[in-house]
Amino acid sequence: MLPYPELDPVALSLGPLTVHWYGLTYLAGLAFAWWLAARRSRLPWTAVQRDQVDDLIFYAALGVVLGGRVGYALFYGGEKLLQDPTWILRVWQGGMSFHGGLLGVLFAMYLFARRHKIGFGSLMDFVAPLTPVGLALGRLGNFIGQELWGRPTDAPWAMIFPRDPLQLARHPSQLYQFALEGVLLFVIMLWFSSRERPTWSVAGVFALGYGCLRFIAEFFREPDRHIGFEAMGWMTRGQLLSLPMVVLGLYLIAMAYRNANGAAPQRKAKGAK
């Protein structure tokens, strides 16, 4: 068994003001997304120009924070929300949902695309590779904050989290998600988007990749106590929310390549004239 490192969830305290590492990981993820977006805006096939990047990250930040909080309240905190509707405003108590953040970003990007007159599919292809590093940093924040830990195990790398009331040796599932949904997915996205692809295909690979990797990681993560296991007695809420992403990803990839293949003969016919 590995010892849990002595990590203080609070990064900085200034009187009544406390800054948690989890919040800093969000800022670091947005900063990296801005840097990568600025670099990728130079690509010849990109949908976003350099002078639009700052506006893009601002829209994305609003979508992540508002969507993540509302999504958590609806997907995981229904009972709390019914008992105390003002709980949704107390973000300092924790509680963010990736799937809610994704919906928030989709809506924010729809508004951004309309404002800048950019095709929505091309915009989502640009945004998709910017996301995994933020996910990876968020999982590190979960690990430091000792939340969303794994299921009990006797694996030699198991850890006992000091805040766990049961004091059981558990999978450090936050680190699994860091490696899968963060690092591995980032490598896949960077490779796939390194050259021009059919519209919607990059976004489709992200949806498929995240859905599959999150589904796998959930086998090691402890389900929320107030929810437990759901479908068939073994599936978690996170797995149920990831299945539509897998289906959507497959559909977007198939649609993208079908449309690209269908357009090729038309371009040849015009050239023949």
ABEGO torsion letter per residue (X at the ends): XBBBBBBBABABBBEABBBBAAAAAAAAAAAAAAAAAAAAAABAABABBAAAAAAAAAAAAAAAAAAAAAAAAAAAAAAAAAABAAAAABAAAEGBBAAAAAAAAAAAAAAAAAAAGBBAAAAAAAAAAAAAAAAAAAAAAAAAAGBGBBBBBABAABBBBAABAAGBBBBBAAAAAAAAABAAAAAAAAAAAABBBBBGAAAAAAAAAAAAAAAAAAAABBBBAAAEBBBGGABBAAAAAAAAAAAAAAAAAAAAAAAAAAAAAAAAAAAAX
